[in-house]
Amino acid sequence: MSGLPSTWCKCEGKDVFEIVRGVSYDKSTVRSTPQAGFIPVLRATNIQSGRIIASDLVFVPGRFVSEKQRLQPGDLLIATSSGSKDIVGKGAQADQSHTSFAFGAFCSVARPRNNILGDWLGYFAQSADYRTFVEQVALGININNFRTSDLARLPLSVPPLPEQRRIVAKLDSLTGSTGRAQEQLGRIPRLINKYREAILAAAFSGDLTQEWCAENAPRPWTIEQKAAIKTRREGYLSGRRGSRLKDAPPLEFDADGRGWISCCLADVADLRVGYAFKSSWFSQEGPRLLRGANIAPGRLIWNDEKRLAASRVDDFQEYQLRAGDIVIAMDRPLISSGLKIAMVGPEDDGAFLVQRVATPACSNFIQNRYLWWLLNSPIFIDQINRHSTGSDLPHISGNDILTTPVPLAPVPEQAEIVRRIETAFMWLDRVAAEHANASRLLPKLDQAVLAKAFRGELVTHD
């Protein structure tokens, strides 16, 4: 803190604020809902991102609460005890809306005296200097304690009151701007996801390539190709007696007048489902076994891997995967972060397919990348939502996958659709990366502004 303005005063916490300990109470008397004669008590969990969040409250009899232990405007509420080093020491400033609250024993309040503004103290509690001090003193094995004695000797450099007011006004303006920027940034991931969905919807409705088709007039499906697709449908139906055939969309040729075929996945691809390898065949070495647990949205993860003994490899060649294969988790296929579908990469080549994991094999009628984007589109999400069964472990069958509707463009148009999807998604990936960088920089910008403020570099001096 060298080089501070000469009008600033170096002092400690006890010189500028009163420290009030939180309420101790008999837990057997606590209520979870408001009752007459009971007072809402804030705890460390109610301090979030520098704000007091009045939810998940406890209510204690008024006899446990002294008048001092009721919040006053300008009070700095501080979490003083926690098993988490990130939580201990975090603070939030009270305002007029919090005067009906008390605070619990694992919290304390720094109540500013006349020579310090509560707003100024509240900003200081968000600074790196404050956080560094907390991390130095709030030590513990299982519980980290920011003691009253620590708070009392908190080092501060305090400007005169008029300068405090100017600092607070400037910080209000600057952090308000970054707050609005953060709010705007928070909307971008949702917009990106909506745009991805819109691109895929346009791709498989034909809208994405409508102008391209007008200029290029791609060759439509031939009579022989249509007959071959019809034969595949007939073969699928004859071999699937008693299954959910009623859910397969009708086979329609040129229904839209553009040469597209309305069909299902079984008409253009075969499906391979994995084998139930015995655990006694597992080994420390050998090729990996690809299970549903190894499939995350858009990628394979090998944190928990199993391997097949090398002596068994030749017996199960039909279940070996190659780079470029699409793999679908049949158990819990849709999770909060997306569809559990991935593509086998060169580094995963040679893995073996385990039961409850499926991989489609494309015919000459559909390109692999076209199918990949179709399976990542709302078309397949809707198919899963309509057909998955089981509440504890939602799952889909091979037939559910094979009856997925497929809007089938002519092969040259498929290639153009894939190109346009991937070009647009590359741009969206760049936007997402820039958003991530900006999201990381904004908190650093706030900290840089706070550092200038408490070095005496933000406003003019008295």
Number of C-alpha atoms within 10 A of each C-alpha: 11 5 7 16 15 10 13 17 13 13 14 17 19 19 16 20 23 16 19 19 20 26 21 13 15 9 9 7 10 16 16 11 12 13 12 8 10 19 24 25 25 28 24 24 15 21 21 13 11 18 14 20 16 15 9 13 19 19 21 28 17 14 10 13 21 11 8 14 19 21 26 20 16 21 29 28 31 28 27 27 22 21 13 11 17 12 18 25 27 24 30 25 25 22 16 10 10 18 13 12 20 24 28 22 17 20 26 29 30 26 23 23 13 10 14 19 20 24 24 24 24 21 22 19 22 18 18 14 17 17 16 10 17 24 15 10 15 19 15 13 7 9 14 21 23 26 18 17 11 19 24 17 14 17 17 20 17 23 24 14 15 12 19 22 16 16 24 21 14 16 21 13 12 15 18 12 13 15 15 11 14 15 11 10 16 13 10 14 15 11 11 16 12 12 15 17 15 14 20 23 17 16 25 22 16 20 14 19 18 14 11 14 16 9 9 10 12 16 12 17 18 11 8 9 13 15 12 15 19 17 13 17 20 12 13 16 15 9 9 11 9 8 11 12 15 9 16 19 15 12 16 14 17 13 11 12 8 16 17 22 22 19 23 22 25 25 26 23 21 15 16 17 19 20 17 10 16 8 10 8 13 18 15 11 11 17 20 23 25 28 25 23 17 18 22 20 20 15 14 21 13 14 8 8 13 20 18 22 16 13 10 13 15 9 8 12 12 13 20 19 21 17 14 16 18 23 27 25 26 25 19 20 24 20 10 6 8 13 22 24 26 23 21 21 15 10 9 18 16 19 21 24 27 19 18 19 24 24 24 23 15 21 14 10 19 21 17 21 19 23 22 19 18 22 20 19 20 16 17 19 17 11 18 23 13 12 16 19 15 10 8 7 10 16 19 21 17 16 18 22 23 21 20 23 22 25 18 24 26 18 19 15 23 22 16 17 25 21 14 16 18 15 12 14 16 12 11 17 13 11 15 15 12 12 16 13 11 15 15 11 12 17 15 12 14 19 17 13 19 24 17 13 21 21 16 22 15 16 16 9 16 12
